[in-house]
Structures are given as C-alpha cells and as structure tokens.
C-alpha cells in the first residue's frame, strides 16, 4: 500500500535465504499458471483486435504489414519535419528569414 510495505516485501523476497527462494519460486509458479490460462498476445490480437482494425479477409500478416507502413510513414514525417526545422533555423541565422515578432503591430 505504500513505499515501506513495498520495500519490506522486496527485501523479504530478495533476501539470500531459503525462505526467500521458496517464496520467489511460489510467485514464479503462480505467474506461470496465470499466464498459461490467458491467451498470448498474438492469439488475443487475432481474436479481438484484428477483426475490428483490419479489412475483412486480410491475411495473418496484414497487421504487421500495416504497422510497418504506418511506422515508416511516421518516421518519414518526423525526418521531414526535422529537416524542415533545421533548414528554417539555418536560413534565419543567415538573415534570410526573420522570425522575430513585433507586438506593436
């Protein structure tokens, strides 16, 4: 519930004792059992998200392909923006542009 309780639990679990090793083993087994009952990410994606987000009849790799295209587009937009900003700063430093604003106008 608070930082002291968390610190106490971590110290209890990470102490170099047989009790700590047994507690960690039990925790590890509990997590493994819980994970075994739930679908993995890919299975959950195919059953829940893919039918909503992808066009009907899309193959199993359509999501990866679409995400790759989206990621590539995002990267290109970011690079273009960075180059544009760098070019504007370069032009302003040479006096070709003036970004100062006069509030009296």
Secondary structure, 3 states (H helix, E strand, C coil): CCHHHHHHHHHHHHCCCHHHHHHHHHHHHHHHHHHHHCCCHHHHHHHHHHHHHCCCCCCCCHHHHHHHHHHHHHHHHHHHHHHHHHHHHHHHHCCCCCCCCCCCC
